[in-house]
Amino acid sequence: MKKVFFLPVAFCTFAYKLSRYYIAIVAIIASVFLKHVLLRCGNIDAGFYFLALAMPGVFMWRQKSLRKHDAKRIKRQKEVNSYYDNNKRFTPNKIKPLIYESGTWKVKEDDRVIRFRGVNLPAKLPLKLDPISFVDKPFPLKEAPEHFERLSNFGFNLVRLTVTWEAVMHQGPGFIDEAYLTYLQDLVDVAHNYGIYIIVDPHQDVWSRFTGGDGAPLWTLNVCGFNTNDKYLFHRSGCAVLYDQEAEEKPRMQWPTNYFKLITGTMFTIFFAGDTYAPDQKVEHTDQSLQAFLQHHYIDYLRHVAIALKDKDNVIGFGSMNEPNAGFVGQESLHESLAPAPFGVLMSTWQSMKLGAGKSFQAPFFHLPFIFKSYLRLNKEKEMVWKSKEHDIWLKANVYEETKEGDLILKKPNHFSLYGDTFEEKYMAPFYKKLSNVLREVDSRFVLFAEPHLDGDNPFPIMPRGMDTSVYAFAPHFYDFLMLVSKRYFDFFCIDVETTLPVLSKWMVHKCFKKTMKHVKEAGRGCHVLIGEIGIPFDMGEDTNYESAMNRVLGPVEENDMDYTLWCYCSDNNNETGDNWNGENLSIRSSGHNRAIMSVVRPYPVSMPANIQVDQQKFDPFTPNYHLVLSANENEEREDNNIFLIQIFVPMCHFKGGSIQDVTVSNGSVKYNEDKQLLDWNVFLQTKKSEKLELHIK
């Protein structure tokens, strides 16, 4: 089996070095043939090995057509990117209290449906380390009006605001940073002045900044038995990848591999399912289980945030947890790796447990997905990451044992099996309900945006059954994985996450992404679906058409009539080092300039009567052209020739002057308000009759 895998990888790596286009084509075609052969062989994950050929083949296909400089296009891009910096004074919409019923957001006073376009404001790392403080993150209060004004001018009416567990409770369990909560209150007030609603995002990545990401405070690791006295121990031992500790070339998007390593995997397992898989593990000197302790303090930190913000009518809800993970739960054999593809250091879960127990071994290292580089000796000093053997959770849970000679023997390779259950139903649903109940005790209007756990085996995680569509919304994320990891944009190529097959041609790529978004929307099971994160990396090379790349991911979301918050707007992002977190560079603002605004700023229906729905919409930012089709449902109570107002955000950067001659409607009349960048469309509807309404702007 190793030969089946490594030979195609070696072939594609060689072809990649040569950068021969025809070899790339052969690799892709051969991969399709190989998949069918492997399927007939049985006992081999054909899709996995198919990707071993397909993805490296894609990396080496250089698109010279994408790199052609179109002087006219570049000129317009520069004009649009700078438009709102040169034309700042637009009047934002006023905040109105909202209600959430049956998966729909409405304005409380007039029952009109409101739609959202927004952006993430990341605040992952503290501004100060001694003492720790997140005050003035994402930006100082004195700068907040400038940033919120800019976002409002872009047409954004929603911000997903990062508020980490560490930011609120870094001093210890139950100790609250009141100065930070005061800062949050003031920041939310400034957003209110610019017509921007807020979703509190309890952000985390791979558990904590001490395990290569952000989120949880250091004491959570300590209470679970890990040795936190040496902050670089986890990295030296190979149990975590810390970006700032890589002496050689910085790893590209390898931080997610921490999900498959001992420490992050253990923390998520204990947080969601510790009572099942480590039932006898208690907090030292107490009778409280580790799971109960962690969940209590996590929910308590969000309760304090909710109390601080309960009187802010522009705060509409809370995320459950950013990109949670199942840890080891559901793994059928610890001899296997949790990684969906070979990337970074590849090892099984059992090997990661041995590594944490102080063992050393060699493991293959892949510097890109499927691209093998070398073997690495891990944990050369044979350091244990637990405080002692008595603190090793999995040794105490009898998952493995140590012989008198010091060897480790795995006793329960299927210890974490779900035995027919699903993680979302058994563990996520109870967690959602527990958290929502606490938040709604503070303020009954707070909606919980349930964020599904990351599952490499299931590209479409779904909302658990029976969730109240007037209490919960669904907030999954979507990225073009190939673009994100390779940091290259192939406008004619993508990987279908459902089938793992390659998709060729711009039209087929768009169709594939549109189908994916349709399935994501259906996974919400009637709840409002907000794509909590979507975006592109901006470090793919100077010749990359970033506007085209952004339009490729946003277009299918828009055409499925879904709301979203872009990742991200980082005020201190710079073009060289990005946002200074693990080498990421996805901000639409950088070094004092806007990026890809031509595709970021888009027309959309902001509000409309409840009996009118969006059937179709499509925006071409390069023409520009916007087409909107609505349907008015039959209504027994409607009187003859009722006039209904539909408000559409029409950005001045695309349609300067808002000339009425540029707007064609099938029904009614339109009037453009340049001050608010809003098009008022008054339509006339007949009694009881279902009608189609069309609008076209060019």
C-alpha positions as CSV (number, residue, x, y, z in Angstrom):
1,M,0.0,0.0,0.0
2,K,2.9,2.4,0.7
3,K,4.2,1.8,-2.8
4,V,0.8,2.7,-4.2
5,F,0.9,6.0,-2.4
6,F,4.5,7.1,-2.5
7,L,5.1,6.3,-6.2
8,P,2.5,8.7,-7.5
9,V,3.6,11.3,-5.0
10,A,7.2,10.9,-6.1
11,F,6.1,11.1,-9.8
12,C,4.1,14.3,-9.1
13,T,6.8,15.9,-7.0
14,F,9.3,15.3,-9.9
15,A,6.8,16.7,-12.4
16,Y,6.2,19.7,-10.1
17,K,9.9,20.5,-10.0
18,L,10.1,20.4,-13.8
19,S,7.0,22.6,-14.0
20,R,5.9,20.8,-17.3
21,Y,2.3,21.5,-18.1
22,Y,1.8,18.4,-20.1
23,I,3.0,16.2,-17.2
24,A,0.4,17.9,-15.0
25,I,-2.3,17.0,-17.5
26,V,-1.1,13.4,-17.6
27,A,-1.1,13.3,-13.8
28,I,-4.7,14.5,-13.6
29,I,-5.9,12.0,-16.2
30,A,-3.9,9.2,-14.7
31,S,-5.4,9.9,-11.3
32,V,-8.9,9.4,-12.7
33,F,-7.8,6.0,-14.1
34,L,-6.0,5.1,-10.9
35,K,-9.1,5.8,-8.8
36,H,-11.2,3.2,-10.8
37,V,-8.4,0.7,-10.5
38,L,-8.1,1.1,-6.8
39,L,-11.8,0.9,-6.3
40,R,-11.7,-2.6,-7.8
41,C,-8.9,-3.6,-5.5
42,G,-10.9,-3.1,-2.4
43,N,-9.5,-2.4,1.1
44,I,-7.8,0.8,-0.2
45,D,-9.1,4.3,0.2
46,A,-9.3,5.1,-3.5
47,G,-10.2,8.7,-3.1
48,F,-7.3,9.2,-0.8
49,Y,-4.7,7.9,-3.3
50,F,-6.5,9.5,-6.1
51,L,-5.9,12.9,-4.5
52,A,-2.2,11.9,-4.1
53,L,-2.0,12.3,-7.9
54,A,-4.6,14.9,-8.6
55,M,-3.6,17.7,-6.2
56,P,0.1,17.8,-6.9
57,G,-0.7,17.7,-10.5
58,V,-2.8,20.8,-10.1
59,F,-0.1,22.6,-8.2
60,M,2.3,22.4,-11.1
61,W,-0.2,23.6,-13.7
62,R,0.8,27.3,-14.2
63,Q,-1.9,29.5,-15.7
64,K,-0.2,32.1,-17.8
65,S,-3.6,33.4,-18.9
66,L,-4.3,34.4,-15.3
67,R,-1.0,36.3,-15.1
68,K,-1.6,38.5,-18.2
69,H,-1.9,42.1,-17.2
70,D,-5.0,43.7,-18.5
71,A,-4.3,47.4,-18.2
72,K,-8.0,48.3,-18.3
73,R,-9.0,45.8,-15.7
74,I,-6.1,46.8,-13.3
75,K,-7.0,50.5,-13.7
76,R,-10.6,49.8,-12.7
77,Q,-9.5,47.6,-9.8
78,K,-7.4,50.5,-8.4
79,E,-10.3,52.9,-8.8
80,V,-12.8,50.7,-7.0
81,N,-10.3,49.7,-4.2
82,S,-9.7,53.4,-3.4
83,Y,-13.2,54.7,-4.0
84,Y,-14.4,54.5,-0.4
85,D,-11.2,56.0,0.9
86,N,-11.7,59.0,-1.4
87,N,-15.5,59.1,-0.8
88,K,-16.2,58.4,2.8
89,R,-19.3,60.2,3.8
90,F,-22.3,58.0,3.3
91,T,-25.2,57.8,5.8
92,P,-25.5,54.4,7.5
93,N,-28.8,52.7,8.1
94,K,-30.1,53.0,11.6
95,I,-30.1,50.0,14.0
96,K,-33.5,48.6,14.6
97,P,-34.4,45.9,17.1
98,L,-34.7,42.5,15.3
99,I,-36.7,39.4,16.0
100,Y,-35.8,35.8,14.8
101,E,-38.6,33.5,13.9
102,S,-38.7,30.2,12.0
103,G,-35.2,30.8,10.5
104,T,-35.9,34.3,9.4
105,W,-34.6,37.7,10.7
106,K,-37.1,40.5,10.8
107,V,-37.3,44.1,11.9
108,K,-39.4,44.1,15.1
109,E,-41.4,47.3,14.3
110,D,-42.6,46.5,10.8
111,D,-42.0,42.7,10.3
112,R,-39.8,43.3,7.3
113,V,-37.1,40.7,6.5
114,I,-33.5,41.8,6.8
115,R,-30.5,40.2,5.1
116,F,-26.9,40.3,6.2
117,R,-23.6,40.9,4.5
118,G,-20.7,41.3,6.9
119,V,-17.1,40.6,7.9
120,N,-15.1,39.1,10.7
121,L,-13.1,41.3,13.1
122,P,-10.3,39.0,14.4
123,A,-8.8,39.6,17.8
124,K,-6.9,36.3,18.4
125,L,-3.8,37.4,20.2
126,P,-3.4,39.7,23.2
127,L,-2.2,43.2,22.7
128,K,0.0,42.9,25.9
129,L,1.6,39.8,27.4
130,D,2.7,41.1,30.8
131,P,0.0,41.3,32.1
132,I,-2.2,39.7,29.5
133,S,-4.7,42.2,28.0
134,F,-6.9,42.1,24.9
135,V,-8.1,45.7,25.4
136,D,-7.9,47.6,22.1
137,K,-8.1,44.4,20.0
138,P,-9.3,44.3,17.2
139,F,-8.4,48.1,17.3
140,P,-8.3,51.0,19.7
141,L,-11.6,52.8,20.4
142,K,-10.3,56.0,19.0
143,E,-9.8,54.3,15.6
144,A,-13.1,52.4,15.7
145,P,-15.2,55.1,14.0
146,E,-12.9,55.1,11.0
147,H,-13.1,51.3,10.6
148,F,-16.8,50.9,11.2
149,E,-17.5,53.8,8.8
150,R,-15.5,52.0,6.1
151,L,-17.3,48.7,6.7
152,S,-20.7,50.5,6.6
153,N,-19.7,52.2,3.3
154,F,-18.9,48.7,1.9
155,G,-22.5,47.8,2.6
156,F,-21.7,45.5,5.5
157,N,-24.4,45.5,8.2
158,L,-23.0,42.6,10.4
159,V,-19.7,42.0,12.2
160,R,-18.7,38.7,13.6
161,L,-16.6,39.9,16.5
162,T,-13.8,37.7,18.0
163,V,-14.1,37.4,21.8
164,T,-11.8,34.6,23.0
165,W,-12.0,32.7,26.2
166,E,-8.5,33.8,27.1
167,A,-9.5,37.5,26.6
168,V,-12.1,37.3,29.3
169,M,-10.8,34.7,31.7
170,H,-7.0,34.6,31.3
171,Q,-6.3,35.1,35.0
172,G,-7.8,31.8,36.1
173,P,-11.1,29.9,36.2
174,G,-13.9,32.3,37.2
175,F,-11.7,35.5,37.2
176,I,-13.1,38.0,34.7
177,D,-11.2,40.8,33.0
178,E,-13.7,43.6,33.6
179,A,-11.6,46.2,31.8
180,Y,-11.9,44.1,28.6
181,L,-15.7,43.8,29.0
182,T,-15.9,47.6,29.3
183,Y,-13.9,47.9,26.1
184,L,-16.3,45.5,24.4
185,Q,-19.3,47.6,25.5
186,D,-17.8,50.7,24.1
187,L,-16.8,49.0,20.8
188,V,-20.3,47.7,20.3
189,D,-21.7,51.2,20.8
190,V,-19.5,52.6,18.1
191,A,-20.7,49.8,15.7
192,H,-24.3,50.8,16.6
193,N,-23.6,54.3,15.4
194,Y,-22.7,52.9,11.9
195,G,-25.7,50.6,11.6
196,I,-23.7,47.4,12.2
197,Y,-25.1,44.4,14.1
198,I,-22.9,42.1,16.1
199,I,-22.4,38.4,16.5
200,V,-20.1,37.5,19.4
201,D,-17.6,34.9,18.1
202,P,-16.0,32.7,20.8
203,H,-13.1,32.1,18.6
204,Q,-10.6,29.3,18.9
205,D,-8.2,27.5,16.6
206,V,-6.6,24.2,17.7
207,W,-7.7,25.0,21.2
208,S,-5.3,27.7,22.3
209,R,-2.3,29.9,21.3
210,F,-0.2,27.6,23.4
211,T,-1.0,24.7,21.1
212,G,-0.4,26.6,17.9
213,G,-3.7,28.6,17.6
214,D,-5.8,30.8,19.9
215,G,-8.8,30.7,22.1
216,A,-8.6,28.9,25.5
217,P,-6.5,30.2,28.4
218,L,-3.3,28.4,29.5
219,W,-4.9,27.2,32.8
220,T,-7.2,24.8,30.8
221,L,-4.2,22.8,29.7
222,N,-2.7,22.8,33.2
223,V,-5.9,21.5,34.8
224,C,-5.9,18.6,32.3
225,G,-2.5,17.5,33.4
226,F,-0.2,19.0,30.8
227,N,3.1,20.6,31.8
228,T,2.7,24.3,31.1
229,N,5.8,25.5,32.8
230,D,7.8,25.5,29.6
231,K,5.8,27.2,26.8
232,Y,7.9,25.7,24.0
233,L,7.8,22.1,25.4
234,F,4.8,21.2,23.2
235,H,6.7,22.3,20.1
236,R,10.0,20.6,20.9
237,S,8.3,17.3,21.6
238,G,6.4,17.4,18.3
239,C,3.0,17.5,20.1
240,A,2.2,20.8,18.5
241,V,3.4,23.1,15.7
242,L,4.1,26.6,17.0
243,Y,4.6,28.9,14.0
244,D,6.9,31.3,15.7
245,Q,9.2,28.5,16.8
246,E,10.0,27.2,13.3
247,A,13.6,28.1,12.6
248,E,13.6,27.2,9.0
249,E,11.1,28.3,6.3
250,K,7.8,29.0,8.0
251,P,5.2,26.2,7.5
252,R,2.4,27.0,5.1
253,M,-1.0,26.4,6.7
254,Q,0.2,23.6,8.9
255,W,-1.4,24.9,12.1
256,P,-4.6,22.9,11.4
257,T,-2.5,19.7,11.7
258,N,-2.4,20.4,15.5
259,Y,-6.0,19.1,15.6
260,F,-4.6,15.6,14.9
261,K,-1.9,15.7,17.6
262,L,-2.1,14.7,21.2
263,I,-2.7,17.9,23.1
264,T,-5.4,19.5,20.9
265,G,-7.0,16.1,20.4
266,T,-7.0,15.4,24.1
267,M,-8.5,18.8,25.0
268,F,-11.4,18.6,22.6
269,T,-12.1,15.0,23.6
270,I,-12.2,15.9,27.2
271,F,-14.2,19.1,26.6
272,F,-17.0,17.4,24.7
273,A,-16.8,13.7,25.8
274,G,-14.5,13.4,28.8
275,D,-17.3,11.8,30.9
276,T,-17.6,9.1,28.3
277,Y,-14.0,8.3,27.5
278,A,-12.2,9.4,30.7
279,P,-15.0,9.1,33.3
280,D,-12.8,8.8,36.3
281,Q,-10.6,11.8,35.5
282,K,-11.4,14.6,38.0
283,V,-10.1,18.1,38.6
284,E,-7.4,17.8,41.3
285,H,-8.7,18.0,44.9
286,T,-12.4,18.1,43.7
287,D,-15.1,15.6,42.7
288,Q,-15.8,17.5,39.5
289,S,-15.1,15.8,36.2
290,L,-12.8,17.5,33.7
291,Q,-15.5,17.8,31.1
292,A,-18.0,19.4,33.6
293,F,-15.2,21.8,34.8
294,L,-14.2,23.0,31.3
295,Q,-17.7,23.3,30.0
296,H,-18.9,25.2,33.1
297,H,-16.1,27.8,32.8
298,Y,-16.5,28.1,29.0
299,I,-20.2,28.8,29.3
300,D,-19.6,31.1,32.3
301,Y,-17.2,33.3,30.3
302,L,-19.8,33.7,27.6
303,R,-22.4,34.4,30.3
304,H,-20.4,37.3,31.5
305,V,-20.0,38.6,28.0
306,A,-23.8,38.3,27.5
307,I,-24.4,40.2,30.7
308,A,-22.1,43.0,29.6
309,L,-23.9,43.3,26.2
310,K,-27.5,42.5,27.0
311,D,-28.6,46.1,26.7
312,K,-27.0,46.5,23.3
313,D,-29.8,46.0,20.7
314,N,-27.3,45.6,17.8
315,V,-26.0,42.4,19.5
316,I,-28.1,39.7,17.9
317,G,-26.4,36.5,19.1
318,F,-23.4,34.4,19.9
319,G,-21.5,31.7,18.1
320,S,-21.2,28.4,19.9
321,M,-17.5,27.9,19.3
322,N,-15.4,28.6,16.3
323,E,-14.5,25.4,14.3
324,P,-14.8,22.9,17.2
325,N,-13.3,19.5,16.8
326,A,-14.3,16.0,17.9
327,G,-10.8,15.3,19.1
328,F,-10.3,11.5,19.1
329,V,-14.0,10.8,19.4
330,G,-15.3,8.5,16.6
331,Q,-11.9,7.1,15.7
332,E,-12.2,3.4,15.0
333,S,-8.6,2.6,15.5
334,L,-5.8,4.5,17.2
335,H,-3.4,2.9,14.8
336,E,-4.7,5.3,12.1
337,S,-4.1,9.0,11.6
338,L,-7.0,11.5,12.0
339,A,-5.5,13.6,9.2
340,P,-7.7,13.6,6.1
341,A,-4.6,13.9,3.9
342,P,-0.8,13.6,4.5
343,F,0.3,17.1,5.4
344,G,3.0,18.2,7.9
345,V,4.2,15.4,10.2
346,L,2.1,12.3,9.6
347,M,1.5,10.0,12.5
348,S,-1.2,7.9,14.0
349,T,-3.1,8.9,17.2
350,W,-1.3,6.1,19.0
351,Q,2.1,7.5,17.9
352,S,1.0,10.9,19.2
353,M,0.2,9.4,22.6
354,K,3.6,7.8,22.7
355,L,5.2,11.0,21.8
356,G,3.5,12.8,24.6
357,A,4.6,10.1,27.0
358,G,8.2,10.8,26.3
359,K,9.0,8.4,23.4
360,S,11.0,9.3,20.2
361,F,10.6,8.1,16.7
362,Q,10.9,9.0,13.0
363,A,7.9,10.2,11.0
364,P,7.3,11.3,7.4
365,F,7.0,15.1,6.8
366,F,4.9,16.5,3.9
367,H,5.6,20.2,3.3
368,L,2.5,20.4,1.1
369,P,-0.5,18.1,0.9
370,F,0.8,14.8,-0.5
371,I,4.2,16.3,-1.2
372,F,6.7,14.2,0.8
373,K,9.9,16.0,1.8
374,S,11.8,13.9,4.4
375,Y,11.7,11.9,7.6
376,L,12.0,13.8,10.9
377,R,13.2,12.5,14.3
378,L,10.5,13.7,16.8
379,N,11.1,14.4,20.5
380,K,14.8,13.8,20.4
381,E,15.2,14.6,24.1
382,K,12.3,12.2,24.9
383,E,10.5,14.9,26.9
384,M,7.1,14.1,28.5
385,V,4.4,16.7,27.9
386,W,2.3,15.6,31.0
387,K,3.2,16.8,34.4
388,S,3.9,13.2,35.4
389,K,2.8,9.7,34.5
390,E,0.1,10.1,37.1
391,H,-1.4,13.0,35.1
392,D,-1.4,11.1,31.8
393,I,-5.2,10.9,31.1
394,W,-5.0,8.1,28.6
395,L,-2.6,6.0,30.7
396,K,-5.0,6.4,33.6
397,A,-8.0,5.6,31.4
398,N,-6.3,2.3,30.6
399,V,-6.1,3.1,26.9
400,Y,-2.5,1.8,27.0
401,E,-0.2,0.6,29.7
402,E,3.6,0.7,30.4
403,T,5.6,-2.4,30.9
404,K,8.3,-2.8,33.5
405,E,10.8,-2.3,30.8
406,G,9.3,1.1,29.9
407,D,7.6,0.0,26.7
408,L,4.1,1.2,25.9
409,I,1.4,-1.2,24.8
410,L,-1.9,-0.2,23.3
411,K,-4.7,-2.0,25.0
412,K,-7.8,-0.3,23.6
413,P,-7.3,0.7,19.9
414,N,-11.0,1.3,19.5
415,H,-11.5,3.1,22.8
416,F,-13.0,6.2,21.1
417,S,-15.5,4.5,18.8
418,L,-19.0,6.0,18.7
419,Y,-20.6,2.6,18.1
420,G,-23.2,3.9,15.6
421,D,-23.9,7.3,17.2
422,T,-22.9,10.6,15.6
423,F,-20.8,13.3,17.2
424,E,-23.3,16.1,16.3
425,E,-26.3,14.3,17.9
426,K,-24.6,12.8,20.9
427,Y,-22.2,15.7,21.9
428,M,-22.8,18.9,19.9
429,A,-26.6,19.0,20.4
430,P,-26.5,18.8,24.2
431,F,-23.7,21.4,24.2
432,Y,-25.7,23.8,22.0
433,K,-28.7,23.5,24.2
434,K,-26.8,24.0,27.4
435,L,-25.1,27.1,26.1
436,S,-28.2,28.6,24.5
437,N,-30.2,28.1,27.7
438,V,-27.6,30.1,29.7
439,L,-27.4,32.9,27.2
440,R,-31.2,33.2,26.9
441,E,-31.5,33.4,30.7
442,V,-29.5,36.6,30.3
443,D,-31.5,37.9,27.3
444,S,-34.2,35.8,25.5
445,R,-33.5,37.5,22.2
446,F,-29.9,36.1,21.9
447,V,-29.8,33.5,19.1
448,L,-27.1,30.8,19.2
449,F,-25.3,30.4,15.9
450,A,-24.5,26.8,16.1
451,E,-21.1,26.1,14.5
452,P,-20.5,22.5,13.3
453,H,-17.4,20.5,14.3
454,L,-14.7,20.0,11.7
455,D,-15.0,16.5,10.2
456,G,-12.5,15.4,7.5
457,D,-14.8,12.5,6.6
458,N,-17.9,14.6,6.2
459,P,-17.6,17.8,4.1
460,F,-21.2,18.7,4.9
461,P,-21.7,18.7,8.7
462,I,-25.4,19.1,9.5
463,M,-27.5,20.8,12.2
464,P,-28.6,18.2,14.7
465,R,-32.2,17.1,14.5
466,G,-35.0,18.9,16.4
467,M,-33.2,22.3,16.9
468,D,-35.7,25.1,17.4
469,T,-35.6,27.3,14.3
470,S,-36.5,30.4,16.4
471,V,-33.7,29.8,18.8
472,Y,-30.8,28.5,16.7
473,A,-29.1,29.6,13.5
474,F,-26.5,27.5,11.6
475,A,-23.1,29.0,10.9
476,P,-20.7,26.7,9.0
477,H,-17.6,27.9,7.1
478,F,-16.5,27.6,3.5
479,Y,-13.1,27.9,1.9
480,D,-11.6,26.8,-1.4
481,F,-9.2,24.3,0.3
482,L,-6.9,24.0,-2.7
483,M,-6.5,27.8,-2.9
484,L,-6.1,28.2,0.8
485,V,-3.4,25.6,1.3
486,S,-1.5,25.9,-2.0
487,K,-1.8,29.7,-2.1
488,R,-2.4,29.5,-5.8
489,Y,-5.5,30.4,-7.7
490,F,-6.5,28.1,-10.6
491,D,-9.6,29.7,-12.2
492,F,-10.3,26.5,-14.3
493,F,-9.8,23.9,-11.6
494,C,-11.0,22.8,-8.1
495,I,-11.5,19.6,-6.1
496,D,-15.1,18.6,-5.5
497,V,-15.2,18.0,-1.8
498,E,-18.1,15.5,-2.1
499,T,-16.6,13.2,-4.7
500,T,-12.8,14.1,-4.3
501,L,-12.8,14.3,-8.1
502,P,-11.1,17.1,-10.1
503,V,-13.4,19.7,-11.7
504,L,-12.2,21.4,-14.9
505,S,-13.3,24.6,-16.6
506,K,-14.6,27.8,-15.1
507,W,-18.2,26.9,-15.7
508,M,-17.9,23.5,-14.0
509,V,-16.0,25.0,-11.1
510,H,-18.8,27.5,-10.6
511,K,-21.4,24.8,-10.9
512,C,-19.5,22.6,-8.3
513,F,-19.3,25.4,-5.8
514,K,-22.9,26.3,-6.3
515,K,-24.0,22.7,-5.7
516,T,-21.8,22.7,-2.5
517,M,-23.5,25.8,-1.2
518,K,-26.9,24.4,-1.9
519,H,-26.0,21.3,0.3
520,V,-24.6,23.6,3.0
521,K,-27.9,25.5,3.1
522,E,-29.9,22.4,3.2
523,A,-27.8,21.2,6.2
524,G,-29.3,24.0,8.3
525,R,-32.6,22.1,8.5
526,G,-34.7,25.2,8.4
527,C,-32.5,27.4,10.5
528,H,-31.1,30.6,9.2
529,V,-27.8,29.7,7.5
530,L,-24.9,32.2,7.8
531,I,-21.6,31.3,6.3
532,G,-19.5,32.4,9.3
533,E,-16.2,32.5,7.4
534,I,-15.4,32.7,3.7
535,G,-12.6,34.4,1.9
536,I,-9.3,34.0,0.0
537,P,-5.6,34.3,0.8
538,F,-3.9,37.5,-0.5
539,D,-0.4,36.1,-0.7
540,M,-0.8,34.2,-3.9
541,G,1.5,36.4,-6.0
542,E,1.4,39.9,-7.4
543,D,0.0,38.7,-10.8
544,T,-3.0,36.8,-9.2
545,N,-6.4,38.1,-10.1
546,Y,-7.7,38.4,-6.6
547,E,-11.0,40.0,-7.7
548,S,-11.7,36.9,-9.8
549,A,-10.7,34.6,-6.9
550,M,-13.0,36.4,-4.5
551,N,-15.9,36.4,-6.9
552,R,-15.5,32.7,-7.4
553,V,-16.2,31.9,-3.8
554,L,-18.8,34.6,-3.1
555,G,-20.8,34.2,-6.3
556,P,-22.2,30.7,-5.4
557,V,-23.1,31.8,-1.9
558,E,-25.0,34.8,-3.3
559,E,-26.8,32.7,-5.9
560,N,-28.0,30.4,-3.2
561,D,-29.4,33.4,-1.4
562,M,-27.2,32.9,1.7
563,D,-25.8,35.5,4.1
564,Y,-22.1,35.5,5.1
565,T,-19.4,37.2,7.1
566,L,-16.1,37.4,5.2
567,W,-12.8,36.4,6.8
568,C,-11.6,39.1,7.4
569,Y,-10.9,42.8,8.1
570,C,-7.7,43.1,10.1
571,S,-6.8,46.8,10.6
572,D,-3.1,46.1,11.3
573,N,-2.6,43.5,8.5
574,N,0.4,44.2,6.3
575,N,1.3,42.8,2.9
576,E,4.5,41.1,4.0
577,T,3.6,39.3,7.2
578,G,-0.2,39.3,7.0
579,D,-2.1,39.4,10.3
580,N,0.9,38.1,12.3
581,W,-1.0,34.9,13.2
582,N,0.4,31.7,11.7
583,G,1.3,33.4,8.4
584,E,-2.3,34.0,7.4
585,N,-3.0,36.9,5.0
586,L,-6.7,37.0,4.2
587,S,-7.6,40.5,5.2
588,I,-9.5,42.7,2.8
589,R,-7.6,45.7,4.3
590,S,-3.8,45.7,4.4
591,S,-1.1,48.3,4.7
592,G,-3.6,51.1,4.6
593,H,-5.3,49.9,1.4
594,N,-8.4,47.9,0.4
595,R,-8.1,44.6,-1.4
596,A,-10.4,43.0,-4.0
597,I,-13.1,45.5,-3.2
598,M,-14.5,45.1,-6.8
599,S,-15.7,41.6,-5.7
600,V,-16.1,42.2,-2.0
601,V,-18.6,45.1,-2.3
602,R,-21.7,43.7,-4.0
603,P,-25.3,44.7,-4.5
604,Y,-27.9,42.7,-2.4
605,P,-31.5,43.1,-1.2
606,V,-31.2,44.6,2.3
607,S,-34.8,44.4,3.4
608,M,-38.1,43.3,1.9
609,P,-41.6,42.4,2.9
610,A,-42.0,38.9,4.5
611,N,-44.1,37.7,1.6
612,I,-41.4,38.3,-1.0
613,Q,-38.4,35.9,-1.4
614,V,-35.3,35.9,-3.5
615,D,-35.5,33.4,-6.3
616,Q,-32.3,34.3,-8.2
617,Q,-29.5,36.8,-8.0
618,K,-26.2,37.2,-9.8
619,F,-23.6,39.9,-9.8
620,D,-20.8,40.2,-12.3
621,P,-18.3,42.7,-10.8
622,F,-16.3,43.0,-14.0
623,T,-19.1,44.4,-16.2
624,P,-20.7,45.4,-13.7
625,N,-24.1,43.8,-14.0
626,Y,-26.6,42.8,-11.3
627,H,-29.7,40.7,-11.9
628,L,-32.3,40.0,-9.2
629,V,-35.4,37.8,-9.4
630,L,-38.0,37.8,-6.6
631,S,-41.2,36.0,-6.1
632,A,-44.2,37.4,-4.3
633,N,-46.3,34.7,-2.6
634,E,-50.0,34.4,-2.7
635,N,-51.6,36.4,0.1
636,E,-55.2,36.2,1.1
637,E,-55.0,39.5,3.1
638,R,-53.4,41.5,0.3
639,E,-55.5,44.2,-1.2
640,D,-55.6,45.3,-4.8
641,N,-52.5,47.2,-6.0
642,N,-50.8,47.2,-2.7
643,I,-47.4,48.9,-2.9
644,F,-44.5,47.0,-1.3
645,L,-41.0,48.5,-0.8
646,I,-37.9,46.5,-1.5
647,Q,-34.6,48.1,-0.5
648,I,-31.4,47.1,-2.4
649,F,-27.9,48.1,-1.5
650,V,-26.4,49.3,-4.8
651,P,-22.7,50.4,-4.2
652,M,-21.6,53.6,-5.7
653,C,-18.1,52.2,-6.4
654,H,-19.8,50.0,-9.2
655,F,-22.7,52.1,-10.3
656,K,-21.6,55.7,-9.9
657,G,-24.4,58.2,-10.0
658,G,-27.1,55.5,-9.6
659,S,-28.7,56.7,-12.8
660,I,-32.3,55.5,-13.1
661,Q,-31.7,54.8,-16.8
662,D,-29.4,52.0,-15.8
663,V,-32.1,50.2,-13.9
664,T,-34.8,48.0,-15.5
665,V,-37.6,46.5,-13.5
666,S,-40.6,44.3,-14.5
667,N,-42.9,46.0,-12.0
668,G,-43.2,49.3,-10.2
669,S,-40.8,52.2,-9.9
670,V,-37.3,52.8,-8.5
671,K,-35.5,55.7,-6.8
672,Y,-31.9,55.8,-5.8
673,N,-30.6,57.4,-2.6
674,E,-27.0,58.1,-3.2
675,D,-26.4,59.2,0.4
676,K,-27.3,55.7,1.6
677,Q,-26.4,53.8,-1.5
678,L,-29.9,52.3,-1.4
679,L,-32.3,51.6,-4.3
680,D,-35.9,51.9,-3.2
681,W,-38.0,49.6,-5.4
682,N,-41.7,50.1,-5.0
683,V,-43.7,47.2,-6.6
684,F,-47.4,46.9,-7.2
685,L,-48.9,43.5,-6.4
686,Q,-52.4,42.2,-7.1
687,T,-54.7,40.4,-4.6
688,K,-53.8,36.8,-3.9
689,K,-51.7,36.4,-7.0
690,S,-48.2,35.0,-7.0
691,E,-45.9,37.1,-9.1
692,K,-42.3,37.2,-10.4
693,L,-40.4,40.4,-10.0
694,E,-37.2,41.2,-11.9
695,L,-34.6,43.9,-11.6
696,H,-31.5,44.4,-13.7
697,I,-28.8,47.0,-13.2
698,K,-25.9,47.6,-15.6
